[in-house]
Amino acid sequence: MSQNNEILSYMAKGNAITPMDALKKFGCFRLASRINDLRNDGHKIHKVMKERNGKRFASYYLIERAK
C-alpha cells in the first residue's frame, strides 16, 4: 500500500495525523507533500497548527473523502 493510501486510511478512521505520527507509523518524512497529493485527488483535509514544548507543528484531519 502506498503512503498516500496508508495515511488516507488512517485519517478515515477518525485519526488526526502529525508529521511525527507519519514518520513513526508509515516511514513518511514528507507528510505535507502526501497531504497535498491527497488534496489534489479531491479529499478535503483540514490543518490545525499546534504547539507543544515550544515547537509548532501541523495536525491534519480528514473532513471528507473524494467522491
Buried (B, 14 or more C-beta within 10 A) or exposed (E): EEBBEBBBEBBEEEBBBBBEBBEEBBEBEEBEEBBEBBBEEEBEBEEEEEEEEEEEEBBBBBEEBEE
